Protein backbone atom coordinates (compact mmCIF):
# COMPACT_ATOMS: atom_id res chain seq x y z
CA UNK A 1 0.00 0.00 0.00
CA UNK A 2 1.18 3.48 -0.82
CA UNK A 3 1.34 6.44 1.47
CA UNK A 4 -1.78 8.52 1.44
CA UNK A 5 -0.98 12.16 0.51
CA UNK A 6 -3.43 14.92 1.03
CA UNK A 7 -3.07 18.54 -0.14
CA UNK A 8 -4.48 21.58 1.57
CA UNK A 9 -8.10 22.36 1.08
CA UNK A 10 -8.98 24.74 -1.81
CA UNK A 11 -10.55 27.16 0.66
CA UNK A 12 -7.36 27.40 2.75
CA UNK A 13 -5.28 27.88 -0.42
CA UNK A 14 -7.57 30.72 -1.55
CA UNK A 15 -7.33 32.45 1.84
CA UNK A 16 -3.50 32.22 1.75
CA UNK A 17 -3.37 33.67 -1.80
CA UNK A 18 -5.71 36.55 -0.92
CA UNK A 19 -3.68 37.36 2.22
CA UNK A 20 -0.42 37.37 0.22
CA UNK A 21 -1.95 39.65 -2.44
CA UNK A 22 -3.17 42.07 0.25
CA UNK A 23 0.28 42.25 1.85
CA UNK A 24 1.90 42.98 -1.52
CA UNK A 25 -0.75 45.60 -2.40
CA UNK A 26 -0.29 47.37 0.95
CA UNK A 27 3.49 47.46 0.46
CA UNK A 28 3.10 49.01 -3.02
CA UNK A 29 0.62 51.63 -1.75
CA UNK A 30 2.92 52.57 1.14
CA UNK A 31 5.86 52.96 -1.27
CA UNK A 32 3.84 55.16 -3.66
CA UNK A 33 2.49 57.36 -0.85
CA UNK A 34 6.03 57.92 0.44
CA UNK A 35 7.30 58.69 -3.07
CA UNK A 36 4.53 61.19 -3.84
CA UNK A 37 4.96 62.83 -0.42
CA UNK A 38 8.68 63.27 -1.07
CA UNK A 39 8.07 64.76 -4.51
CA UNK A 40 5.41 67.15 -3.22
CA UNK A 41 7.55 68.27 -0.30
CA UNK A 42 10.27 69.55 -2.63
CA UNK A 43 7.88 71.59 -4.78
CA UNK A 44 7.99 75.37 -4.64
CA UNK A 45 4.82 77.30 -3.86
CA UNK A 46 5.59 80.76 -5.20
CA UNK A 47 2.93 83.43 -5.06
CA UNK A 48 3.20 87.01 -6.27
CA UNK A 49 1.14 89.16 -3.92
CA UNK A 50 1.98 92.79 -4.68
CA UNK A 51 3.37 94.81 -7.61
CA UNK A 52 4.47 98.44 -7.51
CA UNK A 53 5.54 100.43 -10.59
CA UNK A 54 7.29 103.78 -10.17
CA UNK A 55 8.28 106.03 -13.07
CA UNK A 56 11.95 106.83 -12.44
CA UNK A 57 12.78 108.83 -15.53
CA UNK A 58 11.93 109.20 -19.17
CA UNK A 59 10.91 105.73 -20.39
CA UNK A 60 12.33 104.07 -17.25
CA UNK A 61 10.15 102.25 -14.72
CA UNK A 62 11.31 100.74 -11.44
CA UNK A 63 9.34 97.66 -10.41
CA UNK A 64 8.92 96.05 -7.01
CA UNK A 65 7.21 92.69 -6.60
CA UNK A 66 6.48 91.02 -3.27
CA UNK A 67 6.84 87.23 -3.43
CA UNK A 68 6.34 84.36 -1.06
CA UNK A 69 7.68 80.84 -1.58
CA UNK A 70 5.83 78.75 0.98
CA UNK A 71 7.06 75.46 -0.50
CA UNK A 72 10.02 73.30 0.42
CA UNK A 73 11.76 73.72 -2.95
CA UNK A 74 13.33 76.66 -4.70
CA UNK A 75 12.24 78.11 -8.02
CA UNK A 76 13.81 80.36 -10.63
CA UNK A 77 12.48 83.36 -12.50
CA UNK A 78 13.25 82.57 -16.12
CA UNK A 79 11.73 85.68 -17.68
CA UNK A 80 9.91 88.80 -16.55
CA UNK A 81 8.15 91.18 -18.91
CA UNK A 82 5.99 94.26 -18.51
CA UNK A 83 3.27 95.22 -20.98
CA UNK A 84 2.10 98.79 -21.57
CA UNK A 85 -0.19 99.93 -24.36
CA UNK A 86 0.05 96.64 -26.23
CA UNK A 87 3.88 96.60 -26.27
CA UNK A 88 5.91 94.16 -24.15
CA UNK A 89 9.27 95.05 -22.63
CA UNK A 90 11.83 92.85 -20.82
CA UNK A 91 12.39 93.43 -17.10
CA UNK A 92 15.91 93.42 -15.70
CA UNK A 93 15.70 91.96 -12.19
CA UNK A 94 18.27 93.83 -10.09
CA UNK A 95 17.65 92.73 -6.48
CA UNK A 96 15.96 89.84 -4.73
CA UNK A 97 15.40 90.10 -0.99
CA UNK A 98 17.83 92.99 -0.62
CA UNK A 99 20.73 91.29 -2.43
CA UNK A 100 21.93 91.92 -5.99
CA UNK A 101 20.33 89.38 -8.29
CA UNK A 102 22.04 87.02 -10.70
CA UNK A 103 20.24 85.76 -13.79
CA UNK A 104 18.17 83.62 -13.61
CA UNK A 105 16.97 84.75 -10.20
CA UNK A 106 16.49 81.96 -7.67
CA UNK A 107 13.62 82.21 -5.18
CA UNK A 108 14.66 79.90 -2.30
CA UNK A 109 12.30 77.88 -0.13
CA UNK A 110 10.81 80.02 2.64
CA UNK A 111 11.51 83.30 0.79
CA UNK A 112 9.34 86.29 1.70
CA UNK A 113 10.41 89.61 0.30
CA UNK A 114 10.63 92.17 -2.44
CA UNK A 115 12.16 91.48 -5.82
CA UNK A 116 13.21 94.65 -7.62
CA UNK A 117 13.77 95.32 -11.29
CA UNK A 118 13.60 97.94 -13.96
CA UNK A 119 12.39 98.22 -17.51
CA UNK A 120 12.61 100.67 -20.37
CA UNK A 121 8.93 101.36 -21.15
CA UNK A 122 7.97 103.84 -23.86
CA UNK A 123 5.39 106.53 -23.16
CA UNK A 124 4.43 105.53 -19.63
CA UNK A 125 2.61 108.18 -17.58
CA UNK A 126 1.27 108.24 -14.01
CA UNK A 127 -2.05 106.41 -13.91
CA UNK A 128 -1.21 104.02 -16.76
CA UNK A 129 -1.79 100.32 -16.09
CA UNK A 130 1.24 98.04 -16.44
CA UNK A 131 0.92 94.26 -16.67
CA UNK A 132 3.79 92.21 -15.26
CA UNK A 133 4.30 88.61 -16.35
CA UNK A 134 6.76 86.48 -14.40
CA UNK A 135 7.67 83.10 -15.84
CA UNK A 136 8.95 80.61 -13.25
CA UNK A 137 10.76 77.37 -13.98
CA UNK A 138 8.50 75.22 -11.80
CA UNK A 139 5.61 77.43 -10.67
CA UNK A 140 4.34 78.53 -14.07
CA UNK A 141 3.47 82.10 -15.05
CA UNK A 142 2.04 84.81 -12.81
CA UNK A 143 0.30 87.86 -14.20
CA UNK A 144 -0.28 90.92 -12.00
CA UNK A 145 -1.27 94.52 -12.74
CA UNK A 146 -0.20 97.84 -11.23
CA UNK A 147 -0.89 101.51 -11.82
CA UNK A 148 2.23 103.53 -12.59
CA UNK A 149 3.11 106.25 -10.09
CA UNK A 150 5.79 108.90 -9.93
C-alpha positions as CSV (number, residue, x, y, z in Angstrom):
1,X,0.0,0.0,0.0
2,X,1.2,3.5,-0.8
3,X,1.3,6.4,1.5
4,X,-1.8,8.5,1.4
5,X,-1.0,12.2,0.5
6,X,-3.4,14.9,1.0
7,X,-3.1,18.5,-0.1
8,X,-4.5,21.6,1.6
9,X,-8.1,22.4,1.1
10,X,-9.0,24.7,-1.8
11,X,-10.6,27.2,0.7
12,X,-7.4,27.4,2.7
13,X,-5.3,27.9,-0.4
14,X,-7.6,30.7,-1.5
15,X,-7.3,32.5,1.8
16,X,-3.5,32.2,1.7
17,X,-3.4,33.7,-1.8
18,X,-5.7,36.5,-0.9
19,X,-3.7,37.4,2.2
20,X,-0.4,37.4,0.2
21,X,-2.0,39.7,-2.4
22,X,-3.2,42.1,0.2
23,X,0.3,42.3,1.9
24,X,1.9,43.0,-1.5
25,X,-0.7,45.6,-2.4
26,X,-0.3,47.4,1.0
27,X,3.5,47.5,0.5
28,X,3.1,49.0,-3.0
29,X,0.6,51.6,-1.7
30,X,2.9,52.6,1.1
31,X,5.9,53.0,-1.3
32,X,3.8,55.2,-3.7
33,X,2.5,57.4,-0.9
34,X,6.0,57.9,0.4
35,X,7.3,58.7,-3.1
36,X,4.5,61.2,-3.8
37,X,5.0,62.8,-0.4
38,X,8.7,63.3,-1.1
39,X,8.1,64.8,-4.5
40,X,5.4,67.2,-3.2
41,X,7.6,68.3,-0.3
42,X,10.3,69.5,-2.6
43,X,7.9,71.6,-4.8
44,X,8.0,75.4,-4.6
45,X,4.8,77.3,-3.9
46,X,5.6,80.8,-5.2
47,X,2.9,83.4,-5.1
48,X,3.2,87.0,-6.3
49,X,1.1,89.2,-3.9
50,X,2.0,92.8,-4.7
51,X,3.4,94.8,-7.6
52,X,4.5,98.4,-7.5
53,X,5.5,100.4,-10.6
54,X,7.3,103.8,-10.2
55,X,8.3,106.0,-13.1
56,X,12.0,106.8,-12.4
57,X,12.8,108.8,-15.5
58,X,11.9,109.2,-19.2
59,X,10.9,105.7,-20.4
60,X,12.3,104.1,-17.2
61,X,10.1,102.3,-14.7
62,X,11.3,100.7,-11.4
63,X,9.3,97.7,-10.4
64,X,8.9,96.0,-7.0
65,X,7.2,92.7,-6.6
66,X,6.5,91.0,-3.3
67,X,6.8,87.2,-3.4
68,X,6.3,84.4,-1.1
69,X,7.7,80.8,-1.6
70,X,5.8,78.7,1.0
71,X,7.1,75.5,-0.5
72,X,10.0,73.3,0.4
73,X,11.8,73.7,-3.0
74,X,13.3,76.7,-4.7
75,X,12.2,78.1,-8.0
76,X,13.8,80.4,-10.6
77,X,12.5,83.4,-12.5
78,X,13.3,82.6,-16.1
79,X,11.7,85.7,-17.7
80,X,9.9,88.8,-16.5
81,X,8.1,91.2,-18.9
82,X,6.0,94.3,-18.5
83,X,3.3,95.2,-21.0
84,X,2.1,98.8,-21.6
85,X,-0.2,99.9,-24.4
86,X,0.1,96.6,-26.2
87,X,3.9,96.6,-26.3
88,X,5.9,94.2,-24.2
89,X,9.3,95.0,-22.6
90,X,11.8,92.9,-20.8
91,X,12.4,93.4,-17.1
92,X,15.9,93.4,-15.7
93,X,15.7,92.0,-12.2
94,X,18.3,93.8,-10.1
95,X,17.7,92.7,-6.5
96,X,16.0,89.8,-4.7
97,X,15.4,90.1,-1.0
98,X,17.8,93.0,-0.6
99,X,20.7,91.3,-2.4
100,X,21.9,91.9,-6.0
101,X,20.3,89.4,-8.3
102,X,22.0,87.0,-10.7
103,X,20.2,85.8,-13.8
104,X,18.2,83.6,-13.6
105,X,17.0,84.8,-10.2
106,X,16.5,82.0,-7.7
107,X,13.6,82.2,-5.2
108,X,14.7,79.9,-2.3
109,X,12.3,77.9,-0.1
110,X,10.8,80.0,2.6
111,X,11.5,83.3,0.8
112,X,9.3,86.3,1.7
113,X,10.4,89.6,0.3
114,X,10.6,92.2,-2.4
115,X,12.2,91.5,-5.8
116,X,13.2,94.6,-7.6
117,X,13.8,95.3,-11.3
118,X,13.6,97.9,-14.0
119,X,12.4,98.2,-17.5
120,X,12.6,100.7,-20.4
121,X,8.9,101.4,-21.1
122,X,8.0,103.8,-23.9
123,X,5.4,106.5,-23.2
124,X,4.4,105.5,-19.6
125,X,2.6,108.2,-17.6
126,X,1.3,108.2,-14.0
127,X,-2.0,106.4,-13.9
128,X,-1.2,104.0,-16.8
129,X,-1.8,100.3,-16.1
130,X,1.2,98.0,-16.4
131,X,0.9,94.3,-16.7
132,X,3.8,92.2,-15.3
133,X,4.3,88.6,-16.4
134,X,6.8,86.5,-14.4
135,X,7.7,83.1,-15.8
136,X,8.9,80.6,-13.3
137,X,10.8,77.4,-14.0
138,X,8.5,75.2,-11.8
139,X,5.6,77.4,-10.7
140,X,4.3,78.5,-14.1
141,X,3.5,82.1,-15.1
142,X,2.0,84.8,-12.8
143,X,0.3,87.9,-14.2
144,X,-0.3,90.9,-12.0
145,X,-1.3,94.5,-12.7
146,X,-0.2,97.8,-11.2
147,X,-0.9,101.5,-11.8
148,X,2.2,103.5,-12.6
149,X,3.1,106.3,-10.1
150,X,5.8,108.9,-9.9
